[in-house]
């Protein structure tokens, strides 16, 4: 089947972008991260070489795949769909289209000297590719009322939310304060031993998404103690970047924040709440389960070129524990400077 490929030297035309977005929006596995708005965000934020591939039949798109080239700290190249993003991968009509995209991706990996292709699929390719059962998605329909949102949260976490309101007087406000959110995010990630994303990435997301993005902050005694950036696509509310101060733990602010976001999503007309990707065995995995969400395995897959082993560079690897510990002990100001530089090698 014929393919069409767009690159930085030959980008998507407005008509091509409209056709791409129409396909992504109407595909069962389509997310905001498959949209050309998000692809533009990645391009402007990270300036990586990319290839957007569409399989067409009789002029109509039958499948799409975006690939970005990323170098690791060791200098090795890989292709990601998508880097610095929760999801990505192929969206296809059938296995024949998936095979066409697979062959195109492998040819690009050979041409670019990339060891492998990372596919962060939301739906399986159907090709039986090597995969990892490490990441899951938490997503469910939003209840119809704010009271039903609270009742949908399991008993223990629901009690935490109620105490956050009655005992600690927590409230929330929604605005577009990127500087404040990025500070909370940097504090949080330093504690976890993870390099912070560039602040420019946050700004570009908010600017590009426009009214389809906002930031919700939880307030305690007039001070923001937690915050989360949210993007909206179709009828889905997608909480994405978040952050919190250590003092928020005693108030149940994180439990309250996501209850408040469910309510805010309802007001915006959202029907689905995508709590995002988490790694099995992680703290976020347990938190989301305790908030009443059930995990669904994400079919992340790999296409091998010159490499033949699944990647092991993730926080679950015991060999990384020393590095995470060292990073968590550095001053916040050095983390804010060095983190964004290092983050660019950790897609």
N, C-alpha and C positions, 0 to 999 in steps of 0.2 A: 504494500500500500504506500502511496506517496507521502512524503513528509515535507514540511516547511519549517525552516529554522531561522530564528531571529537572534542577532548578536548585538553588542554595543555599537558595532560599525553599521549594522543594518537593523534598527529597532522596529518594534511593532508599529504599524501605522494606526491611526485612530480606528479605522474600520476593522483591522486585525484585532486590536485590543478589545473592541466591542464584541466581536465574535468569540474571542477567548473568554471574556468575562461571562458572556451568556452561557457558554458551555459549563464553566466552573460553577456558576450560580444554580444551574439546573441539574447538576450531577449529585447523586446521593452522598458521595464522599467529599464534595466541594466545601472548602472553608475559605475564610477571609484570606488565608495565606496563599491560596491558589490564585487570588485575584491580581490583576495587573497593577492595582494600586499598591498592594503589598510588594510585588516584584519591583516596582519603582522605588519603594522605601528601601529595600535591600540594596538596590543599585546605588542610590544616592548616599546611603549610610556607609557602605563597605567598599564600593567600587571594585568588585570582583568580576573577572571575566565570566560571562554567562552565555547560555544557549537555551532559548525557549523553543521547544519542539512541539509541533502539532501534526497529527496524522489526519489527513483529509480524504474524503471520498465524495466525488461529485460536488466539490467545493464546500462540503460541510465538515466541520470538525468532528472527529470520532474519538480523539484522545489527546491529552496534553501532558507535558513534562517539562519542568524548568530545572536546569542544572547550573550550579555555580562552582567555580574552581576555588579551592581553599588550600593554602599551604599550612602544614603543621609546624610546630616549633623546630622540628628536625629537618624541615625543608621538603618533606614528602607532599606530593600533590594528591588530592582527592576531589571528586565531584559530589556535591551535595544537593539534594532536593528535599528540604531546603536548609541552608545554614542559618544559624542564629534565630531559629524559628521552631515552634513546636511541631508542626506538621508540614507535609509537602507530598512528594512522590507523584505517582501516576494517577491520572483520572482517565478511564478508558471505557469504551462501550463493550468490549469483549476481549477474549484472550488473544485473538489475532492482532488486534490493535496493540495490546500490551507487548506482544513479541516484536512488533515493528519498532516500538519505542525502546525496548530492551536493546535491540540491535543497533539503533541509532546512538544510544547512550554508551554502549561498549565501543563503538567506532570512535566516538568523541574521546573516551578515556584513552584509547590507544593513540589517537592523534595528539592529545594534550599531555601525554605522559603521566596520567593519573593512575594510581595503583588500584583504586576501586571507586564504585559509585554507591553512595548512601541514599537509599530511598525511604523517606519518612512517611510511608503510606498511611492513609486513613482507611483504605480498603485494600484487600490483598490483590496482588497483580494476577494471580492465577497461574503463574509460571513455575511455581515450585522453587523459587530462588532461596539461597541461604538467608536465614533470618535470626533475629534475637527476640526472645520473649522476656524482655527486661522492662519495657515501657508500657503503660496503660493510659487510657483516656477515661476521664470521669465526666459524664454528661447525662442530663435527664431533662424531661419537660418541666417547665416552671408551673407550680400550682397557680390557680386563678386568682387568689386573693393573698394579701399580706399575712393574714391569720393562717391561711393554709400553708404558706411558706414556712412559718414558724413551726407549725405542727408536723411538717415533713422532715424536720431535723430530729434525729434520735434523742431520747429523753435526756441523757447526760449533757450533751452539747446544747440542747434546747434550754436546759436550766442555766447553763453558762451564759447564754444570750440574754435570758430574762434578768439574771443578776447584773450583767453588764449595763442594762438599762436602769433597773431599779436601785441597785446598790452603788453603782459607779457613775451614773448619770451620763453614759455615753450617748453621743448623737453623731450624725454624719452630715457632711456637706459635699457638694459636687462642683468641681471647677476644672481648670486646666493648668494648675500650678506644677509645671514640669520640674522646676528647681527643687521644690519641696519633696516631690515623690522620689526624685533621683537621690536625694540625700538619705531618705528612709531606706531606699533600695540598697545604697552603698553600705549603710550601717548593717543591714540584714545580711548581705552577702559576705561582708568581711567576717562576721561571726561564724558563717558556714564555711569559710575558707575558700570562697569562690570569687574570681575576678569580676568586678562590676562591668556592666555594659556601658558604652559611651553615652554621655548625656545627649550628645547630638542625635543618637538613634531615637531616644525618647521624643525629642523635639520634632524630628522628621516624621515620626509616626503620627503625632498629634496634628501636625500641619497637613499631612497628606490625607488623613482620614477625615479631617474636618468635623462636622457634626456627628459623624459615626464613631467618635471616640470621646471619652471623658475620663476624669479621675475622681474617684470617691475617697474621701478622707474621713477617718474616725476621730472625733474630737473628745478629749478628756480635759476638763477644766480649762477650756479655751485653747488647747494645744493639740495639734495633729500628732497622733501616736502610731497610726497605721494608715496606709494608703494603697490603692490599687488602680492601675490604668486598665480601662476596658475598651474593647473595640466591638462594633456591632456589624453583623453581616447577615443578610436575609433576616430571619427572625431569631437569631442566636446572639445571646450576650456572652462575650468571651473575656473574662478577667485574664489579664496577661502579666504585666510587670507589677510586682507588689513590694512593699517594704514596711518595716516596723521598728520602733524603738524597744529596747529591752524592757522598759517599764510597762509596756503594754500587756505583757504576759499576765500580770496580776489582775487585770481588769476584764479579761476575756475579750479583748478588742478584736482579735482575729476572727473568732466565731461570730461576733456581732457584725463585723465588716461584711462577711459574705452573706449573712442574713439580710443586711441592709442593701447589699447589691442585688439580691434576688428581688427585693421590693422595688428598687430603682429600675431594674430591668423590666418588671411588670409595667411600671409607669411609662416606659419608653415603647411598650408594645412587644417586647421580646416574648417568645414562646418556649425557648430552649435555653438552658444554662450549661455552657461548656466549661467545666472547671479545669480543663486543660490536661496536659501530660504530666505524669509522675512516674518515678522509678520504683519498681517493687522494692519493699523493704525500707523506703525512705520515710522521713517524718511527714512530708506532704502527702504521701500515699495514705498513711494512717489518719491524718487530719481530715482528708476528703471523705474517707469511709465513715469517720465519726460524724461527719456533717450530713450523712444520709445518701451519699453517692456510691454507686457500685462500679468497680473497675471493668473496663473492656480492653482486652489485649490489643495493642497497636501492631499491625503487621509490618514492622520495619524490615526492609530487605536490602540485600547487597548484591551488586554485580561485580565480580572479580575480574581484574585485568592482570596486573603483575603481582598483586597480593592475593593470598589465598586463605588468610585467617581473619576471623571476625575481630573487629576492634575491641580492645579491652581498656581504652582510656576513658573511664567514667568513675564517678565517686564511689561506686561499689567495689572497685578494685582496691584491696588492702594495701597495695604498693603505693597508692596515692595518699594514704592517711597522713604520712609525715608532711608531705607538701601542703595538704589542707590545714594541718595544725600550724605550720610555720606561717602561712598566709593569714590565718585568723589572728595571729599575735602581733601583726604589724600595726602601726598607727593608722587611723582612718585616713589622714591626709595623704599618706603614701599609697594607700589602697585606691584612693580616688584618682591619683595620677597614673600609677602603674597598671591598675586594673584594666582600664579601657584599651591600653596598648597590648596587653597580654590576651585580652578577650578576643581580639581579631584572629587569633590562631586557634581558638577553641569553639568551633561551630556547633 
